[in-house]
């Protein structure tokens, strides 16, 4: 069974979420919008979107801001309860190219056991500090998986097989904020879930809203990399055996 939906964590993205939702609905996806403790202005926009298409849009509301990871997992829980098999995660700020949704869905249907993960192709709008800063995480991911199988663990445009993600979440508390995307991808990889990388265009809108908090989020990401490294060490024989088998 292949029954996909979209899960969109939203935190004060009232200017972009309407267009993002409309484009996903045009691709036939039921949209689960997760209000991660947004302000009243954004909450009203989300209420209007859900009221305008109650059969196509589900609104999940968290009373206070808990972070991207917590919001995504709240959406995953609702998707599971509604009977969906896969969830397309996408950011609410409009930076991802929704024209690629059919290509991601086709890849997920062909490999329903895999995570389909976006590999960003940036245009000139990308802030250079962000572009270069991502490489520190790339290097740690390559170390912690002993492979180059994950091209970009930070891209928020991906499709999860819900059975595999729920099995992981039942055994391990995952990153709650900006450390979620990398944490969940590495840990799924450790459990033998294949990662399929698809190139996709990413742009940074001039009026885009970013909630990355430099000190807090960098500390959490550093702690995540340390935890993953410690978790990788006892897995070295298994990871090397997998590489040898693949060859």
C-alpha positions in Angstrom: 0.0 0.0 0.0 1.3 3.4 -0.9 -0.8 6.2 0.6 1.2 9.5 0.9 0.3 12.7 2.6 2.2 15.9 3.3 3.4 17.1 6.8 4.3 20.7 7.1 5.6 22.2 10.4 4.6 25.8 10.7 5.9 28.5 13.0 4.9 32.1 12.0 5.0 31.5 8.3 1.7 33.1 7.5 3.0 34.9 4.5 4.0 31.7 2.6 2.0 28.7 4.0 -1.0 29.4 1.9 0.9 29.2 -1.4 2.8 26.1 -0.2 -0.4 24.3 0.8 -2.1 25.2 -2.5 0.7 23.8 -4.5 0.7 20.5 -2.5 -3.0 20.2 -2.8 -2.7 20.6 -6.6 -0.5 17.5 -6.5 -3.3 15.5 -4.8 -1.7 15.4 -1.3 -3.7 15.6 1.9 -1.9 18.3 3.9 -1.3 18.0 7.7 -0.4 21.5 8.9 1.3 21.5 12.4 1.0 24.8 14.1 4.0 24.9 16.4 2.8 27.6 18.8 2.6 30.3 16.2 1.4 33.9 16.9 -2.3 34.8 16.5 -1.8 36.1 12.9 -0.3 32.8 11.7 -2.9 30.8 13.7 -5.7 32.6 11.9 -4.2 31.8 8.5 -4.0 28.1 9.4 -7.5 28.1 10.7 -8.7 29.6 7.4 -6.8 27.0 5.4 -8.3 24.1 7.3 -11.8 25.6 7.2 -11.6 26.2 3.5 -10.8 22.5 2.7 -11.6 20.3 5.6 -11.4 17.1 3.6 -8.0 18.0 2.3 -6.3 19.9 5.1 -5.8 18.7 8.7 -4.7 21.1 11.3 -2.7 19.9 14.4 -2.0 22.6 17.0 0.8 22.5 19.6 0.0 25.0 22.5 3.5 26.3 22.7 6.5 26.3 20.4 8.3 22.9 20.7 10.6 23.0 17.7 10.7 21.6 14.2 11.4 18.0 15.2 8.5 17.9 17.7 6.2 19.5 15.1 7.1 17.0 12.5 6.6 14.1 14.8 3.2 15.4 15.9 2.3 15.5 12.2 3.6 12.0 11.7 1.5 10.8 14.6 -1.6 12.3 13.0 -0.7 10.9 9.5 -0.3 7.4 11.0 -3.7 7.7 12.8 -5.3 8.7 9.5 -3.9 5.6 7.8 -1.2 7.0 5.6 1.8 5.0 4.7 4.3 7.7 3.8 4.7 11.4 4.7 6.3 14.1 2.6 7.9 16.6 4.8 8.4 20.1 3.4 9.3 23.4 4.9 6.6 26.1 5.2 8.6 29.1 4.0 8.4 28.3 0.3 12.1 27.6 -0.3 11.5 24.1 -1.8 10.5 23.4 -5.3 7.1 21.8 -5.2 7.3 21.0 -8.9 9.5 18.2 -7.8 6.8 16.6 -5.7 5.7 14.1 -8.4 9.3 13.0 -8.9 9.7 12.4 -5.1 6.4 10.5 -4.9 7.4 8.3 -7.9 10.7 7.5 -6.2 8.9 6.7 -3.0 6.4 4.5 -4.7 9.2 2.6 -6.5 11.2 2.2 -3.2 8.5 2.3 -0.5 11.1 1.1 2.1 13.4 4.0 1.6 13.7 7.6 2.6 13.6 9.9 -0.4 15.7 12.9 0.6 16.3 16.1 -1.3 19.8 17.0 -2.3 19.7 20.8 -2.6 20.7 22.6 -5.8 21.1 26.2 -4.7 20.7 29.4 -6.7 22.4 32.7 -6.0 19.9 33.5 -3.2 21.6 31.1 -0.7 23.4 32.9 2.1 27.1 31.9 1.8 27.5 31.5 5.5 24.7 28.9 5.5 26.1 27.1 2.4 29.6 26.7 3.8 28.3 26.0 7.3 26.4 23.0 6.1 29.7 21.2 5.2 30.6 20.7 8.9 27.4 18.6 9.3 28.0 16.8 6.0 31.4 15.7 7.2 30.1 14.5 10.5 27.3 12.6 8.8 29.8 10.9 6.5 31.9 9.9 9.5 28.9 8.7 11.5 27.6 6.5 8.7 31.1 5.6 7.3 29.6 6.4 3.9 28.6 9.1 1.4 25.2 7.6 1.1 23.5 10.7 2.6 24.3 13.6 0.3 22.6 16.3 2.5 21.0 15.4 5.8 19.7 19.0 6.5 17.3 19.3 3.6 13.8 19.5 4.9 12.2 18.2 1.7 11.9 14.4 2.0 9.5 11.4 2.2 9.5 9.0 5.1 8.1 5.5 5.2 6.0 5.8 8.3 6.5 2.2 9.5 10.2 2.7 9.7 10.1 6.1 11.3 7.5 5.1 13.9 9.6 2.0 14.8 12.6 4.3 15.4 10.7 6.8 17.4 9.3 4.1 19.6 12.8 3.2 20.7 14.7 6.5 20.6 13.9 10.1 21.5 14.8 12.2 18.4 16.0 15.7 18.1 13.2 18.2 18.9 14.4 21.3 17.1 16.7 22.0 14.2 18.8 18.9 15.0 15.9 16.7 13.9 16.5 16.3 10.2 20.0 15.0 10.6 19.4 13.0 13.7 16.5 11.0 12.2 18.2 10.4 8.9 21.4 9.0 10.4 19.5 6.8 12.8 17.2 5.4 10.1 20.3 4.7 8.1 21.8 2.8 11.0 18.7 0.7 11.1 19.2 -0.4 7.5 16.8 2.1 5.8 18.1 3.1 2.4 18.4 6.8 1.6 17.6 7.8 -2.0 19.0 11.3 -2.8 17.2 13.4 -5.4 18.5 16.8 -6.5 16.0 19.6 -6.0 16.2 23.3 -6.4 16.3 25.4 -3.2 15.9 29.1 -3.0 15.9 31.5 -0.1 13.1 34.1 -0.6 14.1 37.7 0.2 11.2 37.9 2.7 11.7 34.4 4.1 11.4 33.7 7.8 14.1 31.8 9.5 13.9 30.6 13.1 17.4 29.3 13.4 18.9 30.5 16.7 22.6 30.5 16.3 23.7 29.7 19.9 20.9 27.4 21.0 20.6 25.5 17.7 24.4 25.2 17.2 24.8 23.8 20.7 22.1 21.2 20.1 23.5 20.3 16.8 27.0 19.8 18.3 25.5 17.7 21.0 23.7 15.6 18.4 26.9 15.0 16.4 28.7 13.9 19.6 25.8 11.5 20.5 25.8 10.1 16.9 29.6 9.6 16.9 29.4 7.7 20.2 26.6 5.6 18.7 28.5 5.0 15.6 31.6 3.5 17.3 29.9 0.2 18.4 28.3 0.0 14.9 31.5 0.1 13.0 31.6 -3.6 12.2 28.0 -3.6 11.0 28.5 -0.4 8.9 31.7 -1.8 7.3 30.0 -5.1 6.6 27.3 -3.3 4.9 29.8 -1.4 2.7 31.6 -4.6 1.9 28.3 -6.4 1.0 27.3 -3.5 -1.3 30.5 -3.8 -3.2 
